[in-house]
Every structure is written in C-alpha cells, then in structure tokens.
Amino acid sequence: MTDTPDDSSITTSLPDALAIKKSAVILRAINHKLRQQMLRLILQHGKMKVTEIFEQLFLEQSVASQHLAILRKAGFVKTKREGKFIWYSVNLQRLEQVQKVIDILI
C-alpha cells in the first residue's frame, strides 16, 4: 500500500467550483478601467443617478447601465429608488472585503 491520500481528502481541500466562479465574476467586475472610473466618480459624489454618470463620463446611457449592472451584480454598488430615479452609491464594505482578499493573495 502507498501513503497517498484518498480522493475524498483531495476534493475537500479544493475550493468549490461555484465559489471560484463567483469570485472570478467579482474580480473581473472591478478589473476594468471604466468601471473603476465609475466607482471613483460615485465615491466622489456620494451617490449619483445613471444620467449623471453617463454625462460626466461621456458615455452612452446603455453602456453606463450595462457597467453599473455588472458592478451591482458583484456587490460594488448599491441602489436606492427615490420616485422615478435610481441612485447608485458605492458599497464600501464590499470594496474592503475584496481588498482584504487581494492582500492575502499577494
């Protein structure tokens, strides 16, 4: 007999495939220059409407909305509806979480 671990001990030490996929989506969301610009802009203003964002960044409304949706899905921005407007703000807790993970990795 050899002293190799059985298959069950190897698979329990590997990260879950779904968790890896979710993590990649989160990191991909923030690893984009335009989305980083959007986050900086929203941080500077505290909260912004999509109209303000696309006007200040000289974007098409659809482009801004698509990128905001990616940031929202990854948890980097929060939304709040006030009447017919949706306000975007940066989720600082999420940024801190991701920064901690990045610090551990590098």
Beta strands, then each sheet from edge to edge (+ up, - down):
strand 1: 48-49
strand 2: 77-82
strand 3: 85-90
sheet 1: 1+ 3- 2+
end
